[in-house]
Amino acid sequence: MTQSMLAPDLVFAELASDERIKRTVQALEANGIQVMVADNIEEAKEALFDTIPEGAEVFTATSKTLEKLGVLPEIDKRYDSIRVRLAEMDPNKQWREMVKLGAVPEYTVGSVHAVTEDGMVVIASNTGSQLSGYAAGAAHVVWVVGAQKIVGDLDEAMRRIYEYSLPLEDARALEAYGMNSNVSKLLIVHKDPNPGRTTMIIVKENLGF
């Protein structure tokens, strides 16, 4: 199969209003997640690079949001990029070492699939490679999130993942790898008990899935 049979529900591509963003920010911060709101991509880039100190060790999760933001080459240049180090390693001989590098970086940067107005964050994954760093392994987590990912509650977050994110990721996986994607693993973050560890940059643009 070279074409996905899944069709995304485009209602989940609509940007949240300023009022919904405000409620979501307040709930996230009450749950221990620092939040910055950017009006556009340029502001989001500036916020991202201001958040991560020069020369820090950074792992970038696979993310259409980061691709659209256009920050991946700059991250590889400006920081101690784990992706650059991984590209130089042999997965046949160094697989366990490669997994550990991605699981426990100083900073892990990526995105999420849904953010609820009461401050929960949901990330879906096929392989789960980014989830350990998000949950506990990374010293610091930075998520860049398009405002279309804000939903009312956890039930709506699950609908967004299966009815919008999965169809788009399925099409991407077929094009990139020749195989379908799956929601194999889910991470639900209710709060971060370590204030200051996790930062979310909400962008008032449609970024990623």
C-alpha positions as CSV (number, residue, x, y, z in Angstrom):
1,M,0.0,0.0,0.0
2,T,1.4,3.3,-1.0
3,Q,-1.5,5.6,-0.1
4,S,-3.2,5.9,3.3
5,M,-6.8,4.8,3.5
6,L,-7.4,7.1,6.5
7,A,-8.9,10.6,6.2
8,P,-8.2,13.3,8.7
9,D,-11.1,15.1,10.4
10,L,-10.2,18.7,9.6
11,V,-12.1,20.1,12.5
12,F,-9.0,19.4,14.5
13,A,-6.9,21.7,12.3
14,E,-8.7,24.8,13.5
15,L,-6.7,27.2,15.6
16,A,-7.8,27.8,19.2
17,S,-9.1,31.2,20.1
18,D,-7.1,33.5,22.3
19,E,-9.5,32.8,25.2
20,R,-9.0,29.0,24.9
21,I,-5.3,29.5,24.8
22,K,-5.4,31.7,27.9
23,R,-7.4,29.0,29.8
24,T,-5.0,26.3,28.6
25,V,-1.9,28.3,29.6
26,Q,-3.3,28.8,33.1
27,A,-4.1,25.1,33.5
28,L,-0.7,24.0,32.3
29,E,1.2,26.3,34.6
30,A,-0.9,25.1,37.5
31,N,0.3,21.6,36.5
32,G,4.0,22.6,36.7
33,I,4.6,23.2,33.0
34,Q,6.0,26.6,32.0
35,V,4.3,28.1,29.0
36,M,5.2,30.8,26.4
37,V,2.8,32.0,23.7
38,A,4.2,33.0,20.3
39,D,2.2,34.9,17.7
40,N,4.1,33.3,14.8
41,I,7.0,31.0,13.7
42,E,9.7,33.7,14.2
43,E,8.6,34.4,17.8
44,A,8.5,30.6,18.4
45,K,12.1,30.2,17.1
46,E,13.3,33.0,19.3
47,A,11.6,31.5,22.4
48,L,13.1,28.1,21.7
49,F,16.6,29.3,21.4
50,D,16.2,31.5,24.4
51,T,15.1,28.5,26.4
52,I,18.1,26.3,25.6
53,P,21.5,27.5,26.7
54,E,24.3,27.6,24.1
55,G,26.2,24.4,23.8
56,A,23.7,22.2,25.6
57,E,23.1,18.6,24.7
58,V,19.9,18.4,22.7
59,F,17.9,15.5,21.3
60,T,15.3,16.4,18.7
61,A,12.3,14.0,18.4
62,T,11.0,13.4,14.9
63,S,8.5,16.1,14.5
64,K,6.7,17.8,11.6
65,T,6.3,20.8,13.9
66,L,10.1,21.2,14.2
67,E,10.5,20.7,10.5
68,K,8.0,23.4,9.7
69,L,9.6,25.7,12.3
70,G,12.9,25.3,10.3
71,V,15.1,24.9,13.4
72,L,16.7,21.5,12.9
73,P,19.8,22.7,11.1
74,E,20.3,25.5,13.6
75,I,20.0,23.1,16.5
76,D,22.6,20.8,15.0
77,K,24.9,23.7,14.5
78,R,24.3,25.6,17.8
79,Y,24.1,22.7,20.3
80,D,25.7,19.3,21.1
81,S,23.2,17.5,18.8
82,I,22.5,13.9,19.7
83,R,21.0,13.4,16.2
84,V,24.4,14.3,14.7
85,R,26.1,11.8,17.0
86,L,23.5,9.1,16.2
87,A,24.1,9.6,12.5
88,E,27.7,8.7,13.0
89,M,27.0,5.5,14.9
90,D,26.4,1.9,13.7
91,P,23.0,0.6,14.8
92,N,24.1,-3.0,14.2
93,K,26.8,-2.6,16.8
94,Q,25.8,0.3,19.0
95,W,22.0,0.1,19.2
96,R,21.7,0.0,23.0
97,E,24.1,3.0,23.3
98,M,22.0,4.9,20.7
99,V,18.8,4.2,22.6
100,K,20.3,5.5,25.8
101,L,21.5,8.7,24.2
102,G,18.0,9.5,23.0
103,A,16.4,8.5,26.3
104,V,18.4,10.6,28.8
105,P,19.6,13.8,27.1
106,E,20.1,17.1,28.8
107,Y,17.3,18.6,26.6
108,T,14.8,16.9,24.5
109,V,12.8,19.0,22.0
110,G,9.7,18.0,20.1
111,S,6.0,18.4,20.0
112,V,2.8,16.8,21.2
113,H,-0.5,15.7,19.7
114,A,-3.1,17.3,22.0
115,V,-3.2,19.7,24.9
116,T,-6.4,19.9,27.0
117,E,-7.9,23.1,28.4
118,D,-7.5,21.6,31.9
119,G,-3.8,21.2,31.4
120,M,-3.1,17.7,30.3
121,V,-0.7,16.8,27.4
122,V,-1.0,13.7,25.2
123,I,1.6,12.3,22.9
124,A,1.1,9.3,20.6
125,S,3.9,7.2,19.2
126,N,4.5,4.1,17.1
127,T,8.0,3.2,18.4
128,G,7.9,5.2,21.7
129,S,11.4,6.4,21.1
130,Q,10.6,10.0,22.3
131,L,8.4,9.0,25.2
132,S,11.0,8.0,27.8
133,G,12.7,11.4,27.5
134,Y,9.4,13.3,27.8
135,A,8.2,11.3,30.8
136,A,11.3,11.3,32.9
137,G,14.6,10.7,31.2
138,A,15.5,14.1,29.9
139,A,16.7,16.8,32.4
140,H,14.6,19.4,30.4
141,V,11.8,19.0,27.9
142,V,10.7,21.7,25.4
143,W,7.6,21.2,23.4
144,V,6.6,23.5,20.5
145,V,2.9,23.2,19.9
146,G,0.6,24.7,17.2
147,A,-2.5,26.2,18.7
148,Q,-4.7,23.9,16.7
149,K,-3.7,21.1,19.1
150,I,-5.7,22.6,22.0
151,V,-8.8,20.5,22.8
152,G,-11.5,20.6,25.4
153,D,-10.7,17.4,27.4
154,L,-9.0,14.0,27.4
155,D,-11.8,12.3,25.3
156,E,-11.4,15.0,22.6
157,A,-7.6,14.6,22.8
158,M,-8.0,10.9,22.0
159,R,-10.3,11.7,19.1
160,R,-7.8,14.2,17.8
161,I,-5.1,11.6,17.8
162,Y,-7.0,8.8,16.1
163,E,-9.1,11.0,13.7
164,Y,-6.6,13.6,12.7
165,S,-3.0,12.9,13.8
166,L,-2.9,9.2,12.9
167,P,-4.2,9.7,9.3
168,L,-1.7,12.4,8.6
169,E,1.2,10.4,10.2
170,D,0.1,7.3,8.3
171,A,0.4,9.1,5.0
172,R,3.8,10.5,6.1
173,A,5.1,7.0,7.1
174,L,3.9,5.4,3.9
175,E,5.8,8.1,1.9
176,A,8.9,8.0,4.0
177,Y,9.2,4.3,5.0
178,G,6.7,2.4,2.8
179,M,4.7,1.2,5.8
180,N,1.7,2.2,7.8
181,S,1.9,3.9,11.2
182,N,0.1,3.0,14.4
183,V,-0.8,4.5,17.7
184,S,1.3,1.8,19.5
185,K,2.0,3.8,22.7
186,L,0.5,6.8,24.4
187,L,1.9,9.1,27.1
188,I,-0.5,11.3,29.1
189,V,1.1,14.0,31.2
190,H,-1.2,15.2,33.9
191,K,1.4,17.4,35.5
192,D,5.2,17.7,35.9
193,P,6.1,17.3,39.6
194,N,9.5,19.0,38.8
195,P,8.6,22.7,38.2
196,G,10.9,24.2,35.6
197,R,11.7,21.0,33.9
198,T,9.1,21.2,31.1
199,T,8.4,24.2,28.9
200,M,5.7,24.5,26.2
201,I,5.8,27.1,23.5
202,I,2.3,27.5,22.1
203,V,2.3,29.0,18.6
204,K,-0.7,30.8,17.1
205,E,-0.2,29.0,13.8
206,N,-1.1,25.6,12.4
207,L,2.1,23.6,12.9
208,G,2.4,19.8,12.7
209,F,-0.1,17.1,13.3
